[in-house]
Amino acid sequence: MLIGVTGMVLIVAAWLLSLKDIPSPRLSALYGVGSALLTVHSVAIGDPVFSILNAASTALALINLARWFRSRSAKQL
């Protein structure tokens, strides 16, 4: 369990470091759907580490989609 939690913390740290750039909406949408499905699977098999990690992935993808739409609408003004 400690190895899984350590891996999760490192992945989340890498995400935080990469928040400067907004990924393409296509990538964010695919990532969001995929991680949402993996969250459901992780919950179904009772894996808390991957449940948390995939839920965070889904949230990050949704945040990135919102950031992309916000930056796009700001450019049109």
mmCIF file of the N, C-alpha and C atoms, coordinates in Angstrom:
data_MODEL
# 
_entry.id   MODEL 
# 
loop_
_atom_site.group_PDB 
_atom_site.id 
_atom_site.type_symbol 
_atom_site.label_atom_id 
_atom_site.label_alt_id 
_atom_site.label_comp_id 
_atom_site.label_asym_id 
_atom_site.label_entity_id 
_atom_site.label_seq_id 
_atom_site.pdbx_PDB_ins_code 
_atom_site.Cartn_x 
_atom_site.Cartn_y 
_atom_site.Cartn_z 
_atom_site.occupancy 
_atom_site.B_iso_or_equiv 
_atom_site.pdbx_formal_charge 
_atom_site.auth_seq_id 
_atom_site.auth_comp_id 
_atom_site.auth_asym_id 
_atom_site.auth_atom_id 
_atom_site.pdbx_PDB_model_num 
ATOM 1   N N  . MET A 1 1  ? 0.826   -1.195 0.000   1.00 0.00 ? 1  MET A N  1 
ATOM 2   C CA . MET A 1 1  ? 0.000   0.000  0.000   1.00 0.00 ? 1  MET A CA 1 
ATOM 3   C C  . MET A 1 1  ? 0.872   1.260  0.000   1.00 0.00 ? 1  MET A C  1 
ATOM 4   N N  . LEU A 1 2  ? 1.971   1.249  0.748   1.00 0.00 ? 2  LEU A N  1 
ATOM 5   C CA . LEU A 1 2  ? 2.857   2.411  0.808   1.00 0.00 ? 2  LEU A CA 1 
ATOM 6   C C  . LEU A 1 2  ? 3.445   2.731  -0.566  1.00 0.00 ? 2  LEU A C  1 
ATOM 7   N N  . ILE A 1 3  ? 3.792   1.708  -1.313  1.00 0.00 ? 3  ILE A N  1 
ATOM 8   C CA . ILE A 1 3  ? 4.342   1.929  -2.652  1.00 0.00 ? 3  ILE A CA 1 
ATOM 9   C C  . ILE A 1 3  ? 3.290   2.585  -3.548  1.00 0.00 ? 3  ILE A C  1 
ATOM 10  N N  . GLY A 1 4  ? 2.053   2.112  -3.462  1.00 0.00 ? 4  GLY A N  1 
ATOM 11  C CA . GLY A 1 4  ? 0.968   2.690  -4.256  1.00 0.00 ? 4  GLY A CA 1 
ATOM 12  C C  . GLY A 1 4  ? 0.699   4.139  -3.898  1.00 0.00 ? 4  GLY A C  1 
ATOM 13  N N  . VAL A 1 5  ? 0.666   4.443  -2.622  1.00 0.00 ? 5  VAL A N  1 
ATOM 14  C CA . VAL A 1 5  ? 0.429   5.821  -2.179  1.00 0.00 ? 5  VAL A CA 1 
ATOM 15  C C  . VAL A 1 5  ? 1.589   6.721  -2.613  1.00 0.00 ? 5  VAL A C  1 
ATOM 16  N N  . THR A 1 6  ? 2.808   6.234  -2.509  1.00 0.00 ? 6  THR A N  1 
ATOM 17  C CA . THR A 1 6  ? 3.980   7.010  -2.945  1.00 0.00 ? 6  THR A CA 1 
ATOM 18  C C  . THR A 1 6  ? 3.896   7.304  -4.443  1.00 0.00 ? 6  THR A C  1 
ATOM 19  N N  . GLY A 1 7  ? 3.546   6.305  -5.223  1.00 0.00 ? 7  GLY A N  1 
ATOM 20  C CA . GLY A 1 7  ? 3.380   6.504  -6.663  1.00 0.00 ? 7  GLY A CA 1 
ATOM 21  C C  . GLY A 1 7  ? 2.296   7.523  -6.958  1.00 0.00 ? 7  GLY A C  1 
ATOM 22  N N  . MET A 1 8  ? 1.187   7.449  -6.229  1.00 0.00 ? 8  MET A N  1 
ATOM 23  C CA . MET A 1 8  ? 0.090   8.389  -6.429  1.00 0.00 ? 8  MET A CA 1 
ATOM 24  C C  . MET A 1 8  ? 0.548   9.813  -6.123  1.00 0.00 ? 8  MET A C  1 
ATOM 25  N N  . VAL A 1 9  ? 1.273   9.991  -5.034  1.00 0.00 ? 9  VAL A N  1 
ATOM 26  C CA . VAL A 1 9  ? 1.750   11.323 -4.659  1.00 0.00 ? 9  VAL A CA 1 
ATOM 27  C C  . VAL A 1 9  ? 2.692   11.876 -5.728  1.00 0.00 ? 9  VAL A C  1 
ATOM 28  N N  . LEU A 1 10 ? 3.560   11.053 -6.263  1.00 0.00 ? 10 LEU A N  1 
ATOM 29  C CA . LEU A 1 10 ? 4.491   11.506 -7.303  1.00 0.00 ? 10 LEU A CA 1 
ATOM 30  C C  . LEU A 1 10 ? 3.750   11.893 -8.583  1.00 0.00 ? 10 LEU A C  1 
ATOM 31  N N  . ILE A 1 11 ? 2.737   11.126 -8.957  1.00 0.00 ? 11 ILE A N  1 
ATOM 32  C CA . ILE A 1 11 ? 1.957   11.446 -10.150 1.00 0.00 ? 11 ILE A CA 1 
ATOM 33  C C  . ILE A 1 11 ? 1.216   12.765 -9.959  1.00 0.00 ? 11 ILE A C  1 
ATOM 34  N N  . VAL A 1 12 ? 0.586   12.947 -8.819  1.00 0.00 ? 12 VAL A N  1 
ATOM 35  C CA . VAL A 1 12 ? -0.130  14.197 -8.552  1.00 0.00 ? 12 VAL A CA 1 
ATOM 36  C C  . VAL A 1 12 ? 0.841   15.372 -8.533  1.00 0.00 ? 12 VAL A C  1 
ATOM 37  N N  . ALA A 1 13 ? 2.032   15.186 -7.984  1.00 0.00 ? 13 ALA A N  1 
ATOM 38  C CA . ALA A 1 13 ? 3.043   16.245 -7.985  1.00 0.00 ? 13 ALA A CA 1 
ATOM 39  C C  . ALA A 1 13 ? 3.432   16.615 -9.416  1.00 0.00 ? 13 ALA A C  1 
ATOM 40  N N  . ALA A 1 14 ? 3.566   15.628 -10.281 1.00 0.00 ? 14 ALA A N  1 
ATOM 41  C CA . ALA A 1 14 ? 3.899   15.898 -11.684 1.00 0.00 ? 14 ALA A CA 1 
ATOM 42  C C  . ALA A 1 14 ? 2.770   16.675 -12.357 1.00 0.00 ? 14 ALA A C  1 
ATOM 43  N N  . TRP A 1 15 ? 1.513   16.322 -12.053 1.00 0.00 ? 15 TRP A N  1 
ATOM 44  C CA . TRP A 1 15 ? 0.384   17.068 -12.616 1.00 0.00 ? 15 TRP A CA 1 
ATOM 45  C C  . TRP A 1 15 ? 0.443   18.526 -12.188 1.00 0.00 ? 15 TRP A C  1 
ATOM 46  N N  . LEU A 1 16 ? 0.704   18.755 -10.914 1.00 0.00 ? 16 LEU A N  1 
ATOM 47  C CA . LEU A 1 16 ? 0.746   20.123 -10.408 1.00 0.00 ? 16 LEU A CA 1 
ATOM 48  C C  . LEU A 1 16 ? 1.835   20.940 -11.091 1.00 0.00 ? 16 LEU A C  1 
ATOM 49  N N  . LEU A 1 17 ? 2.957   20.307 -11.376 1.00 0.00 ? 17 LEU A N  1 
ATOM 50  C CA . LEU A 1 17 ? 4.046   21.005 -12.055 1.00 0.00 ? 17 LEU A CA 1 
ATOM 51  C C  . LEU A 1 17 ? 3.711   21.317 -13.512 1.00 0.00 ? 17 LEU A C  1 
ATOM 52  N N  . SER A 1 18 ? 2.775   20.558 -14.104 1.00 0.00 ? 18 SER A N  1 
ATOM 53  C CA . SER A 1 18 ? 2.449   20.757 -15.517 1.00 0.00 ? 18 SER A CA 1 
ATOM 54  C C  . SER A 1 18 ? 1.194   21.601 -15.729 1.00 0.00 ? 18 SER A C  1 
ATOM 55  N N  . LEU A 1 19 ? 0.662   22.203 -14.689 1.00 0.00 ? 19 LEU A N  1 
ATOM 56  C CA . LEU A 1 19 ? -0.561  22.990 -14.817 1.00 0.00 ? 19 LEU A CA 1 
ATOM 57  C C  . LEU A 1 19 ? -0.376  24.310 -15.564 1.00 0.00 ? 19 LEU A C  1 
ATOM 58  N N  . LYS A 1 20 ? 0.851   24.694 -15.813 1.00 0.00 ? 20 LYS A N  1 
ATOM 59  C CA . LYS A 1 20 ? 1.109   25.960 -16.503 1.00 0.00 ? 20 LYS A CA 1 
ATOM 60  C C  . LYS A 1 20 ? 0.507   25.957 -17.905 1.00 0.00 ? 20 LYS A C  1 
ATOM 61  N N  . ASP A 1 21 ? 0.671   24.874 -18.634 1.00 0.00 ? 21 ASP A N  1 
ATOM 62  C CA . ASP A 1 21 ? 0.174   24.781 -20.003 1.00 0.00 ? 21 ASP A CA 1 
ATOM 63  C C  . ASP A 1 21 ? -1.198  24.120 -20.029 1.00 0.00 ? 21 ASP A C  1 
ATOM 64  N N  . ILE A 1 22 ? -2.055  24.593 -20.915 1.00 0.00 ? 22 ILE A N  1 
ATOM 65  C CA . ILE A 1 22 ? -3.387  24.011 -21.066 1.00 0.00 ? 22 ILE A CA 1 
ATOM 66  C C  . ILE A 1 22 ? -3.331  22.993 -22.208 1.00 0.00 ? 22 ILE A C  1 
ATOM 67  N N  . PRO A 1 23 ? -3.624  21.713 -21.921 1.00 0.00 ? 23 PRO A N  1 
ATOM 68  C CA . PRO A 1 23 ? -3.611  20.711 -22.987 1.00 0.00 ? 23 PRO A CA 1 
ATOM 69  C C  . PRO A 1 23 ? -4.788  20.894 -23.939 1.00 0.00 ? 23 PRO A C  1 
ATOM 70  N N  . SER A 1 24 ? -4.726  20.236 -25.070 1.00 0.00 ? 24 SER A N  1 
ATOM 71  C CA . SER A 1 24 ? -5.806  20.348 -26.049 1.00 0.00 ? 24 SER A CA 1 
ATOM 72  C C  . SER A 1 24 ? -7.100  19.791 -25.461 1.00 0.00 ? 24 SER A C  1 
ATOM 73  N N  . PRO A 1 25 ? -8.239  20.318 -25.906 1.00 0.00 ? 25 PRO A N  1 
ATOM 74  C CA . PRO A 1 25 ? -9.509  19.826 -25.381 1.00 0.00 ? 25 PRO A CA 1 
ATOM 75  C C  . PRO A 1 25 ? -9.769  18.366 -25.760 1.00 0.00 ? 25 PRO A C  1 
ATOM 76  N N  . ARG A 1 26 ? -9.274  17.944 -26.898 1.00 0.00 ? 26 ARG A N  1 
ATOM 77  C CA . ARG A 1 26 ? -9.449  16.548 -27.310 1.00 0.00 ? 26 ARG A CA 1 
ATOM 78  C C  . ARG A 1 26 ? -8.732  15.616 -26.334 1.00 0.00 ? 26 ARG A C  1 
ATOM 79  N N  . LEU A 1 27 ? -7.510  15.962 -25.978 1.00 0.00 ? 27 LEU A N  1 
ATOM 80  C CA . LEU A 1 27 ? -6.758  15.159 -25.016 1.00 0.00 ? 27 LEU A CA 1 
ATOM 81  C C  . LEU A 1 27 ? -7.451  15.156 -23.655 1.00 0.00 ? 27 LEU A C  1 
ATOM 82  N N  . SER A 1 28 ? -7.889  16.323 -23.207 1.00 0.00 ? 28 SER A N  1 
ATOM 83  C CA . SER A 1 28 ? -8.546  16.413 -21.905 1.00 0.00 ? 28 SER A CA 1 
ATOM 84  C C  . SER A 1 28 ? -9.843  15.621 -21.872 1.00 0.00 ? 28 SER A C  1 
ATOM 85  N N  . ALA A 1 29 ? -10.617 15.677 -22.959 1.00 0.00 ? 29 ALA A N  1 
ATOM 86  C CA . ALA A 1 29 ? -11.884 14.944 -23.003 1.00 0.00 ? 29 ALA A CA 1 
ATOM 87  C C  . ALA A 1 29 ? -11.639 13.435 -22.976 1.00 0.00 ? 29 ALA A C  1 
ATOM 88  N N  . LEU A 1 30 ? -10.720 12.964 -23.793 1.00 0.00 ? 30 LEU A N  1 
ATOM 89  C CA . LEU A 1 30 ? -10.405 11.529 -23.811 1.00 0.00 ? 30 LEU A CA 1 
ATOM 90  C C  . LEU A 1 30 ? -9.860  11.075 -22.462 1.00 0.00 ? 30 LEU A C  1 
ATOM 91  N N  . TYR A 1 31 ? -8.982  11.871 -21.895 1.00 0.00 ? 31 TYR A N  1 
ATOM 92  C CA . TYR A 1 31 ? -8.384  11.556 -20.604 1.00 0.00 ? 31 TYR A CA 1 
ATOM 93  C C  . TYR A 1 31 ? -9.460  11.526 -19.520 1.00 0.00 ? 31 TYR A C  1 
ATOM 94  N N  . GLY A 1 32 ? -10.373 12.482 -19.581 1.00 0.00 ? 32 GLY A N  1 
ATOM 95  C CA . GLY A 1 32 ? -11.439 12.553 -18.590 1.00 0.00 ? 32 GLY A CA 1 
ATOM 96  C C  . GLY A 1 32 ? -12.372 11.360 -18.637 1.00 0.00 ? 32 GLY A C  1 
ATOM 97  N N  . VAL A 1 33 ? -12.795 10.987 -19.830 1.00 0.00 ? 33 VAL A N  1 
ATOM 98  C CA . VAL A 1 33 ? -13.688 9.834  -19.969 1.00 0.00 ? 33 VAL A CA 1 
ATOM 99  C C  . VAL A 1 33 ? -12.966 8.553  -19.550 1.00 0.00 ? 33 VAL A C  1 
ATOM 100 N N  . GLY A 1 34 ? -11.746 8.396  -20.008 1.00 0.00 ? 34 GLY A N  1 
ATOM 101 C CA . GLY A 1 34 ? -10.977 7.196  -19.653 1.00 0.00 ? 34 GLY A CA 1 
ATOM 102 C C  . GLY A 1 34 ? -10.739 7.083  -18.159 1.00 0.00 ? 34 GLY A C  1 
ATOM 103 N N  . SER A 1 35 ? -10.368 8.181  -17.538 1.00 0.00 ? 35 SER A N  1 
ATOM 104 C CA . SER A 1 35 ? -10.107 8.115  -16.101 1.00 0.00 ? 35 SER A CA 1 
ATOM 105 C C  . SER A 1 35 ? -11.395 7.962  -15.299 1.00 0.00 ? 35 SER A C  1 
ATOM 106 N N  . ALA A 1 36 ? -12.510 8.493  -15.805 1.00 0.00 ? 36 ALA A N  1 
ATOM 107 C CA . ALA A 1 36 ? -13.793 8.285  -15.123 1.00 0.00 ? 36 ALA A CA 1 
ATOM 108 C C  . ALA A 1 36 ? -14.179 6.803  -15.149 1.00 0.00 ? 36 ALA A C  1 
ATOM 109 N N  . LEU A 1 37 ? -13.982 6.169  -16.301 1.00 0.00 ? 37 LEU A N  1 
ATOM 110 C CA . LEU A 1 37 ? -14.278 4.736  -16.400 1.00 0.00 ? 37 LEU A CA 1 
ATOM 111 C C  . LEU A 1 37 ? -13.344 3.921  -15.501 1.00 0.00 ? 37 LEU A C  1 
ATOM 112 N N  . LEU A 1 38 ? -12.086 4.310  -15.451 1.00 0.00 ? 38 LEU A N  1 
ATOM 113 C CA . LEU A 1 38 ? -11.143 3.619  -14.563 1.00 0.00 ? 38 LEU A CA 1 
ATOM 114 C C  . LEU A 1 38 ? -11.491 3.840  -13.086 1.00 0.00 ? 38 LEU A C  1 
ATOM 115 N N  . THR A 1 39 ? -12.052 5.001  -12.771 1.00 0.00 ? 39 THR A N  1 
ATOM 116 C CA . THR A 1 39 ? -12.492 5.255  -11.395 1.00 0.00 ? 39 THR A CA 1 
ATOM 117 C C  . THR A 1 39 ? -13.602 4.284  -11.014 1.00 0.00 ? 39 THR A C  1 
ATOM 118 N N  . VAL A 1 40 ? -14.566 4.124  -11.910 1.00 0.00 ? 40 VAL A N  1 
ATOM 119 C CA . VAL A 1 40 ? -15.667 3.191  -11.652 1.00 0.00 ? 40 VAL A CA 1 
ATOM 120 C C  . VAL A 1 40 ? -15.118 1.779  -11.450 1.00 0.00 ? 40 VAL A C  1 
ATOM 121 N N  . HIS A 1 41 ? -14.197 1.384  -12.309 1.00 0.00 ? 41 HIS A N  1 
ATOM 122 C CA . HIS A 1 41 ? -13.592 0.053  -12.203 1.00 0.00 ? 41 HIS A CA 1 
ATOM 123 C C  . HIS A 1 41 ? -12.828 -0.102 -10.884 1.00 0.00 ? 41 HIS A C  1 
ATOM 124 N N  . SER A 1 42 ? -12.053 0.907  -10.523 1.00 0.00 ? 42 SER A N  1 
ATOM 125 C CA . SER A 1 42 ? -11.264 0.842  -9.287  1.00 0.00 ? 42 SER A CA 1 
ATOM 126 C C  . SER A 1 42 ? -12.146 0.744  -8.053  1.00 0.00 ? 42 SER A C  1 
ATOM 127 N N  . VAL A 1 43 ? -13.251 1.483  -8.064  1.00 0.00 ? 43 VAL A N  1 
ATOM 128 C CA . VAL A 1 43 ? -14.194 1.399  -6.945  1.00 0.00 ? 43 VAL A CA 1 
ATOM 129 C C  . VAL A 1 43 ? -14.820 0.006  -6.906  1.00 0.00 ? 43 VAL A C  1 
ATOM 130 N N  . ALA A 1 44 ? -15.159 -0.517 -8.086  1.00 0.00 ? 44 ALA A N  1 
ATOM 131 C CA . ALA A 1 44 ? -15.801 -1.837 -8.159  1.00 0.00 ? 44 ALA A CA 1 
ATOM 132 C C  . ALA A 1 44 ? -14.905 -2.947 -7.618  1.00 0.00 ? 44 ALA A C  1 
ATOM 133 N N  . ILE A 1 45 ? -13.602 -2.829 -7.857  1.00 0.00 ? 45 ILE A N  1 
ATOM 134 C CA . ILE A 1 45 ? -12.698 -3.880 -7.361  1.00 0.00 ? 45 ILE A CA 1 
ATOM 135 C C  . ILE A 1 45 ? -12.155 -3.560 -5.972  1.00 0.00 ? 45 ILE A C  1 
ATOM 136 N N  . GLY A 1 46 ? -12.531 -2.387 -5.436  1.00 0.00 ? 46 GLY A N  1 
ATOM 137 C CA . GLY A 1 46 ? -12.140 -2.041 -4.075  1.00 0.00 ? 46 GLY A CA 1 
ATOM 138 C C  . GLY A 1 46 ? -10.697 -1.603 -3.913  1.00 0.00 ? 46 GLY A C  1 
ATOM 139 N N  . ASP A 1 47 ? -10.156 -0.898 -4.908  1.00 0.00 ? 47 ASP A N  1 
ATOM 140 C CA . ASP A 1 47 ? -8.768  -0.432 -4.836  1.00 0.00 ? 47 ASP A CA 1 
ATOM 141 C C  . ASP A 1 47 ? -8.749  1.062  -4.514  1.00 0.00 ? 47 ASP A C  1 
ATOM 142 N N  . PRO A 1 48 ? -8.484  1.420  -3.242  1.00 0.00 ? 48 PRO A N  1 
ATOM 143 C CA . PRO A 1 48 ? -8.573  2.827  -2.861  1.00 0.00 ? 48 PRO A CA 1 
ATOM 144 C C  . PRO A 1 48 ? -7.522  3.732  -3.516  1.00 0.00 ? 48 PRO A C  1 
ATOM 145 N N  . VAL A 1 49 ? -6.320  3.230  -3.722  1.00 0.00 ? 49 VAL A N  1 
ATOM 146 C CA . VAL A 1 49 ? -5.263  4.053  -4.321  1.00 0.00 ? 49 VAL A CA 1 
ATOM 147 C C  . VAL A 1 49 ? -5.643  4.447  -5.738  1.00 0.00 ? 49 VAL A C  1 
ATOM 148 N N  . PHE A 1 50 ? -6.046  3.483  -6.554  1.00 0.00 ? 50 PHE A N  1 
ATOM 149 C CA . PHE A 1 50 ? -6.404  3.802  -7.928  1.00 0.00 ? 50 PHE A CA 1 
ATOM 150 C C  . PHE A 1 50 ? -7.737  4.528  -8.009  1.00 0.00 ? 50 PHE A C  1 
ATOM 151 N N  . SER A 1 51 ? -8.626  4.306  -7.059  1.00 0.00 ? 51 SER A N  1 
ATOM 152 C CA . SER A 1 51 ? -9.884  5.064  -7.029  1.00 0.00 ? 51 SER A CA 1 
ATOM 153 C C  . SER A 1 51 ? -9.587  6.551  -6.845  1.00 0.00 ? 51 SER A C  1 
ATOM 154 N N  . ILE A 1 52 ? -8.741  6.867  -5.896  1.00 0.00 ? 52 ILE A N  1 
ATOM 155 C CA . ILE A 1 52 ? -8.391  8.265  -5.633  1.00 0.00 ? 52 ILE A CA 1 
ATOM 156 C C  . ILE A 1 52 ? -7.624  8.863  -6.810  1.00 0.00 ? 52 ILE A C  1 
ATOM 157 N N  . LEU A 1 53 ? -6.637  8.131  -7.314  1.00 0.00 ? 53 LEU A N  1 
ATOM 158 C CA . LEU A 1 53 ? -5.821  8.621  -8.413  1.00 0.00 ? 53 LEU A CA 1 
ATOM 159 C C  . LEU A 1 53 ? -6.662  8.878  -9.658  1.00 0.00 ? 53 LEU A C  1 
ATOM 160 N N  . ASN A 1 54 ? -7.533  7.944  -10.002 1.00 0.00 ? 54 ASN A N  1 
ATOM 161 C CA . ASN A 1 54 ? -8.354  8.120  -11.199 1.00 0.00 ? 54 ASN A CA 1 
ATOM 162 C C  . ASN A 1 54 ? -9.423  9.183  -11.011 1.00 0.00 ? 54 ASN A C  1 
ATOM 163 N N  . ALA A 1 55 ? -9.959  9.324  -9.811  1.00 0.00 ? 55 ALA A N  1 
ATOM 164 C CA . ALA A 1 55 ? -10.906 10.410 -9.550  1.00 0.00 ? 55 ALA A CA 1 
ATOM 165 C C  . ALA A 1 55 ? -10.205 11.768 -9.690  1.00 0.00 ? 55 ALA A C  1 
ATOM 166 N N  . ALA A 1 56 ? -8.976  11.841 -9.203  1.00 0.00 ? 56 ALA A N  1 
ATOM 167 C CA . ALA A 1 56 ? -8.206  13.080 -9.349  1.00 0.00 ? 56 ALA A CA 1 
ATOM 168 C C  . ALA A 1 56 ? -7.888  13.350 -10.826 1.00 0.00 ? 56 ALA A C  1 
ATOM 169 N N  . SER A 1 57 ? -7.607  12.297 -11.586 1.00 0.00 ? 57 SER A N  1 
ATOM 170 C CA . SER A 1 57 ? -7.356  12.443 -13.025 1.00 0.00 ? 57 SER A CA 1 
ATOM 171 C C  . SER A 1 57 ? -8.584  12.989 -13.739 1.00 0.00 ? 57 SER A C  1 
ATOM 172 N N  . THR A 1 58 ? -9.744  12.469 -13.363 1.00 0.00 ? 58 THR A N  1 
ATOM 173 C CA . THR A 1 58 ? -10.987 12.939 -13.958 1.00 0.00 ? 58 THR A CA 1 
ATOM 174 C C  . THR A 1 58 ? -11.199 14.418 -13.639 1.00 0.00 ? 58 THR A C  1 
ATOM 175 N N  . ALA A 1 59 ? -10.996 14.786 -12.387 1.00 0.00 ? 59 ALA A N  1 
ATOM 176 C CA . ALA A 1 59 ? -11.162 16.181 -11.980 1.00 0.00 ? 59 ALA A CA 1 
ATOM 177 C C  . ALA A 1 59 ? -10.186 17.092 -12.724 1.00 0.00 ? 59 ALA A C  1 
ATOM 178 N N  . LEU A 1 60 ? -8.943  16.669 -12.851 1.00 0.00 ? 60 LEU A N  1 
ATOM 179 C CA . LEU A 1 60 ? -7.948  17.473 -13.562 1.00 0.00 ? 60 LEU A CA 1 
ATOM 180 C C  . LEU A 1 60 ? -8.332  17.652 -15.024 1.00 0.00 ? 60 LEU A C  1 
ATOM 181 N N  . ALA A 1 61 ? -8.822  16.594 -15.659 1.00 0.00 ? 61 ALA A N  1 
ATOM 182 C CA . ALA A 1 61 ? -9.238  16.698 -17.053 1.00 0.00 ? 61 ALA A CA 1 
ATOM 183 C C  . ALA A 1 61 ? -10.394 17.683 -17.200 1.00 0.00 ? 61 ALA A C  1 
ATOM 184 N N  . LEU A 1 62 ? -11.355 17.643 -16.289 1.00 0.00 ? 62 LEU A N  1 
ATOM 185 C CA . LEU A 1 62 ? -12.477 18.581 -16.332 1.00 0.00 ? 62 LEU A CA 1 
ATOM 186 C C  . LEU A 1 62 ? -12.008 20.016 -16.095 1.00 0.00 ? 62 LEU A C  1 
ATOM 187 N N  . ILE A 1 63 ? -11.068 20.180 -15.170 1.00 0.00 ? 63 ILE A N  1 
ATOM 188 C CA . ILE A 1 63 ? -10.501 21.509 -14.924 1.00 0.00 ? 63 ILE A CA 1 
ATOM 189 C C  . ILE A 1 63 ? -9.789  22.026 -16.163 1.00 0.00 ? 63 ILE A C  1 
ATOM 190 N N  . ASN A 1 64 ? -9.031  21.157 -16.829 1.00 0.00 ? 64 ASN A N  1 
ATOM 191 C CA . ASN A 1 64 ? -8.324  21.569 -18.040 1.00 0.00 ? 64 ASN A CA 1 
ATOM 192 C C  . ASN A 1 64 ? -9.288  21.920 -19.167 1.00 0.00 ? 64 ASN A C  1 
ATOM 193 N N  . LEU A 1 65 ? -10.399 21.190 -19.271 1.00 0.00 ? 65 LEU A N  1 
ATOM 194 C CA . LEU A 1 65 ? -11.405 21.556 -20.270 1.00 0.00 ? 65 LEU A CA 1 
ATOM 195 C C  . LEU A 1 65 ? -11.992 22.929 -19.963 1.00 0.00 ? 65 LEU A C  1 
ATOM 196 N N  . ALA A 1 66 ? -12.299 23.180 -18.712 1.00 0.00 ? 66 ALA A N  1 
ATOM 197 C CA . ALA A 1 66 ? -12.833 24.487 -18.314 1.00 0.00 ? 66 ALA A CA 1 
ATOM 198 C C  . ALA A 1 66 ? -11.810 25.592 -18.593 1.00 0.00 ? 66 ALA A C  1 
ATOM 199 N N  . ARG A 1 67 ? -10.545 25.326 -18.299 1.00 0.00 ? 67 ARG A N  1 
ATOM 200 C CA . ARG A 1 67 ? -9.493  26.315 -18.564 1.00 0.00 ? 67 ARG A CA 1 
ATOM 201 C C  . ARG A 1 67 ? -9.380  26.605 -20.055 1.00 0.00 ? 67 ARG A C  1 
ATOM 202 N N  . TRP A 1 68 ? -9.497  25.573 -20.888 1.00 0.00 ? 68 TRP A N  1 
ATOM 203 C CA . TRP A 1 68 ? -9.403  25.756 -22.342 1.00 0.00 ? 68 TRP A CA 1 
ATOM 204 C C  . TRP A 1 68 ? -10.566 26.610 -22.839 1.00 0.00 ? 68 TRP A C  1 
ATOM 205 N N  . PHE A 1 69 ? -11.795 26.280 -22.405 1.00 0.00 ? 69 PHE A N  1 
ATOM 206 C CA . PHE A 1 69 ? -12.957 27.052 -22.838 1.00 0.00 ? 69 PHE A CA 1 
ATOM 207 C C  . PHE A 1 69 ? -12.870 28.498 -22.343 1.00 0.00 ? 69 PHE A C  1 
ATOM 208 N N  . ARG A 1 70 ? -12.394 28.689 -21.121 1.00 0.00 ? 70 ARG A N  1 
ATOM 209 C CA . ARG A 1 70 ? -12.255 30.041 -20.572 1.00 0.00 ? 70 ARG A CA 1 
ATOM 210 C C  . ARG A 1 70 ? -11.220 30.844 -21.361 1.00 0.00 ? 70 ARG A C  1 
ATOM 211 N N  . SER A 1 71 ? -10.093 30.227 -21.694 1.00 0.00 ? 71 SER A N  1 
ATOM 212 C CA . SER A 1 71 ? -9.062  30.943 -22.453 1.00 0.00 ? 71 SER A CA 1 
ATOM 213 C C  . SER A 1 71 ? -9.538  31.241 -23.868 1.00 0.00 ? 71 SER A C  1 
ATOM 214 N N  . ARG A 1 72 ? -10.323 30.352 -24.414 1.00 0.00 ? 72 ARG A N  1 
ATOM 215 C CA . ARG A 1 72 ? -10.861 30.549 -25.770 1.00 0.00 ? 72 ARG A CA 1 
ATOM 216 C C  . ARG A 1 72 ? -11.859 31.711 -25.786 1.00 0.00 ? 72 ARG A C  1 
ATOM 217 N N  . SER A 1 73 ? -12.734 31.756 -24.786 1.00 0.00 ? 73 SER A N  1 
ATOM 218 C CA . SER A 1 73 ? -13.712 32.844 -24.754 1.00 0.00 ? 73 SER A CA 1 
ATOM 219 C C  . SER A 1 73 ? -13.041 34.181 -24.434 1.00 0.00 ? 73 SER A C  1 
ATOM 220 N N  . ALA A 1 74 ? -11.975 34.171 -23.657 1.00 0.00 ? 74 ALA A N  1 
ATOM 221 C CA . ALA A 1 74 ? -11.250 35.409 -23.359 1.00 0.00 ? 74 ALA A CA 1 
ATOM 222 C C  . ALA A 1 74 ? -10.567 35.947 -24.597 1.00 0.00 ? 74 ALA A C  1 
ATOM 223 N N  . LYS A 1 75 ? -10.108 35.070 -25.492 1.00 0.00 ? 75 LYS A N  1 
ATOM 224 C CA . LYS A 1 75 ? -9.452  35.506 -26.724 1.00 0.00 ? 75 LYS A CA 1 
ATOM 225 C C  . LYS A 1 75 ? -10.437 36.122 -27.695 1.00 0.00 ? 75 LYS A C  1 
ATOM 226 N N  . GLN A 1 76 ? -11.701 35.705 -27.616 1.00 0.00 ? 76 GLN A N  1 
ATOM 227 C CA . GLN A 1 76 ? -12.720 36.204 -28.537 1.00 0.00 ? 76 GLN A CA 1 
ATOM 228 C C  . GLN A 1 76 ? -13.219 37.583 -28.125 1.00 0.00 ? 76 GLN A C  1 
ATOM 229 N N  . LEU A 1 77 ? -12.947 37.986 -26.889 1.00 0.00 ? 77 LEU A N  1 
ATOM 230 C CA . LEU A 1 77 ? -13.409 39.305 -26.421 1.00 0.00 ? 77 LEU A CA 1 
ATOM 231 C C  . LEU A 1 77 ? -12.553 40.416 -26.919 1.00 0.00 ? 77 LEU A C  1 
# 
